[in-house]
Amino acid sequence: MARTDRPRLTVRSPADLIAAVPYLLGFHPADSVVVVAMRGRRIIFAARADLPGPGDDPLDPATHLAGVIARQGAESATVLGYGDASRVTPAVDAVRGSLAAAELTVLDALRVTDGRYWSYLCDEPACCPPEGTPYDTGASEVSAAAVFAGQVALPDRAALTTQVAPFGGPARVAMGRAVDRAERRLAAMLVGAPEADLLGGRTLRRAGVDAVRAALRRCRRGERLTDDEVAWLTLLLTHLPVRDHAWERTDGRERDLALWTDVLRRAERDLIAAPGSLLAFAAWRAGQGALAAVALERVLEAHPDYSLALLLDDLLRRGVPPSQLDGWPTTGPPGVLRRRSRRA
């Protein structure tokens, strides 16, 4: 799911919309049902779900998608199904019904495959021939405008997953050694903590705050953290006050996305929960819901009970817009918020 707080793309036809969808999602969908929501004449949101498999009830994803779209304050929507008619048609029909039940106008419903599209709402051969209407996204002005604006559409969702995948080979071996050094450093630091510092909590937090601030400074200068800095930072982020300090200083800025993507990919598996959740939060704030989702998948596969990841996963699944929680977490948990302006 993705907010569309990005450079405007002018859509004048079904072919233009098909060309725009990969840039709204961040990747080219396949075997998917996509709903593009509108308020007035403006696209405000795009949501995607896998096509139901054999034996799956198409009403389940349809009801979920309609609920997400309705929560955006949308007035109308277009449904696009990508794949064979035998799988797409029941999914699109279910989504159309769920949108209508949510009192949303369905502007069009399309099936897209092999360079052609078919409309479920138009049977006029002059504009919607039975053999489908050919389209060429490469020749679309929408694609050209998106590329010119710096927007990227990856080949598929797997390519997006690769962007948060762990590094392997010598880089992984080097990071393992760096974590060993960081663990020895942490043990020595706690042994040397003042007696009044119960369990070394204040010492840990002070070291963590220093590590987070140093990482943010390095990122602002366009510098990459060393292995030892990543190992030390990820080890300290397991201390929740340190994680929360980093969370309060994370937003949807490019440097936040760059920092936490790099740290997540280099972190040891046991230490990915905090950086992966921080990346997901930054991506959600930036309107990059698909990136947030794949980051959370990595975290929850390794740490299924990590509370921040579960909370963010719930926000994504319910389609909560970042604007509803401006200032979070500084202002408190959802439901106890005081609005403040989003940081630049």
SVG drawing of the C-alpha trace seen along z (x, -y; Angstrom):
<svg xmlns="http://www.w3.org/2000/svg" viewBox="-23 -22 60 47">
<polyline fill="none" stroke="black" stroke-width="0.4" points="0.0,0.0 1.3,-3.4 0.3,-7.0 0.8,-9.1 2.5,-12.1 4.8,-12.3 5.2,-14.4 1.8,-14.5 1.3,-12.2 -1.5,-13.2 -3.7,-10.2 -6.1,-10.6 -6.9,-7.0 -6.8,-3.4 -3.4,-3.0 -2.1,-6.0 -3.4,-4.5 -1.8,-1.1 1.5,-3.0 1.2,-4.8 0.4,-1.9 4.0,-0.6 5.2,-4.0 2.3,-4.2 3.3,-0.8 7.1,-1.0 7.1,2.2 5.4,3.8 2.5,6.0 1.9,9.5 -0.8,12.0 -2.3,9.1 -5.4,7.1 -4.8,3.4 -7.2,0.7 -6.4,-3.0 -8.4,-5.3 -9.5,-8.9 -10.8,-11.9 -12.4,-14.2 -10.1,-13.9 -6.9,-13.2 -5.4,-9.8 -4.7,-9.6 -3.8,-6.0 -3.0,-2.6 -3.4,0.8 -2.4,4.2 -3.2,7.8 -2.2,11.2 -4.8,12.9 -6.5,15.6 -5.1,19.1 -7.2,22.2 -9.7,22.8 -9.2,19.3 -12.2,17.1 -11.8,14.0 -14.0,12.1 -11.2,12.0 -8.8,9.8 -11.7,7.9 -13.2,6.9 -9.7,5.9 -8.9,3.8 -12.3,2.0 -11.8,1.2 -8.4,-0.2 -9.6,-2.3 -12.6,-3.6 -10.3,-4.7 -8.4,-7.0 -11.5,-9.2 -11.7,-8.1 -14.8,-8.8 -14.2,-6.5 -11.8,-3.8 -10.6,-1.8 -9.8,1.9 -7.1,3.6 -6.4,7.3 -3.1,8.6 -3.1,12.2 -5.2,14.8 -9.0,14.3 -9.8,17.4 -8.1,16.0 -8.6,12.3 -12.3,12.2 -13.5,13.6 -11.1,11.4 -12.1,8.2 -15.8,9.0 -15.3,9.5 -13.4,6.2 -16.1,4.3 -18.8,5.7 -16.9,4.8 -16.2,1.2 -19.9,0.8 -20.9,2.0 -18.5,-0.6 -20.4,-3.2 -17.5,-3.9 -18.0,-4.5 -16.2,-2.1 -15.0,-4.1 -13.6,-1.1 -12.5,2.5 -9.7,3.7 -7.9,7.0 -4.3,6.5 -2.0,9.1 0.5,9.6 0.4,6.0 -3.4,5.7 -6.2,4.7 -9.9,5.5 -12.7,3.5 -15.3,5.4 -17.6,2.3 -17.5,1.6 -18.7,3.9 -18.5,1.4 -16.3,3.0 -15.3,-0.5 -13.4,-1.3 -13.1,2.1 -12.6,4.8 -13.1,8.5 -9.4,9.2 -8.4,6.5 -6.8,3.1 -3.0,3.0 -0.9,0.6 2.7,-0.4 3.8,-1.7 7.2,-2.6 5.6,-5.0 3.4,-6.6 3.9,-10.2 3.1,-9.0 6.1,-6.7 8.4,-9.5 7.1,-12.0 7.6,-9.5 11.2,-8.8 11.9,-12.5 10.6,-13.1 13.0,-10.4 10.3,-7.8 11.3,-4.2 9.3,-1.1 11.2,2.1 10.6,5.2 8.5,7.0 8.0,7.3 10.9,9.8 13.2,7.0 11.9,4.8 12.6,7.7 16.2,7.9 16.7,4.2 16.3,5.3 18.0,8.7 21.1,9.4 24.5,9.1 26.4,12.4 29.9,13.6 32.9,11.8 30.7,8.9 28.7,11.3 31.8,12.8 33.3,9.4 30.1,8.3 30.1,11.4 33.6,10.6 32.5,7.0 29.6,8.1 32.0,10.3 34.1,7.2 31.0,5.1 29.8,7.8 33.2,7.7 33.1,3.9 29.6,3.9 30.5,6.4 33.5,4.3 31.4,1.1 28.8,2.7 31.5,4.1 32.8,0.5 29.4,-1.1 29.0,-3.0 27.5,-1.0 24.6,-3.5 23.7,-2.6 21.5,0.4 22.1,3.0 24.0,0.4 20.8,-1.1 21.9,-4.7 25.3,-3.7 23.6,-1.7 21.3,-4.5 24.0,-7.1 26.2,-4.9 23.2,-4.2 22.2,-7.9 25.8,-8.7 25.8,-5.9 22.5,-7.0 23.6,-10.6 26.9,-9.6 25.2,-7.4 22.8,-10.2 25.7,-12.7 27.6,-10.3 24.5,-9.8 23.9,-13.5 27.4,-13.8 26.8,-11.0 29.2,-8.7 28.6,-4.9 29.0,-3.4 31.9,-1.0 31.3,2.6 32.2,1.8 29.8,-1.1 27.0,1.0 27.7,3.8 27.8,1.4 24.7,-0.4 22.6,2.7 23.7,4.2 22.7,1.1 19.4,0.8 18.3,4.0 18.0,1.7 14.4,0.3 15.2,-3.2 17.9,-3.4 15.6,-2.1 13.0,-4.6 15.5,-7.4 16.3,-6.4 12.6,-6.1 11.9,-9.6 14.6,-10.9 13.4,-8.9 11.0,-10.3 10.5,-9.8 13.6,-11.6 15.8,-10.0 18.7,-9.9 16.6,-7.9 15.7,-5.4 19.3,-5.1 20.7,-4.7 18.2,-2.1 18.3,-0.1 22.1,0.2 22.0,1.1 19.3,3.7 21.1,5.4 24.4,5.6 23.0,6.5 23.2,10.0 19.9,11.9 19.5,11.7 19.9,7.9 17.6,6.9 14.4,6.3 15.1,2.6 16.7,1.4 14.2,3.3 11.3,1.7 12.9,-1.8 13.3,-1.3 9.6,-0.3 8.6,-3.4 10.6,-5.7 9.2,-4.0 5.7,-4.4 6.3,-8.0 7.6,-8.5 4.6,-6.9 6.6,-3.8 4.2,-1.2 5.6,1.6 9.2,1.0 7.8,0.9 6.0,4.2 9.1,6.1 11.2,4.7 8.6,5.9 8.4,9.3 12.2,9.7 11.8,8.6 8.7,10.7 10.2,13.8 13.1,13.7 11.3,12.0 7.6,12.8 6.8,11.2 8.6,7.9 6.0,5.4 7.0,2.4 7.1,4.5 3.6,5.9 2.3,2.4 3.6,1.0 2.4,4.1 -1.1,3.5 -1.0,-0.2 0.0,0.9 -2.6,3.6 -5.3,1.1 -4.0,-1.6 -3.6,-4.2 -2.2,-7.4 1.0,-8.9 -0.8,-12.2 -3.1,-10.8 -0.2,-10.2 2.0,-13.2 4.4,-13.6 4.2,-10.0 6.0,-8.6 7.1,-11.9 3.5,-12.8 2.5,-9.4 0.9,-6.2 -2.0,-6.0 -5.2,-7.4 -3.3,-9.7 -1.8,-12.0 -1.4,-15.8 -0.9,-17.0 2.4,-18.7 3.8,-19.5 5.7,-16.8 9.4,-17.4 10.8,-18.7"/>
</svg>
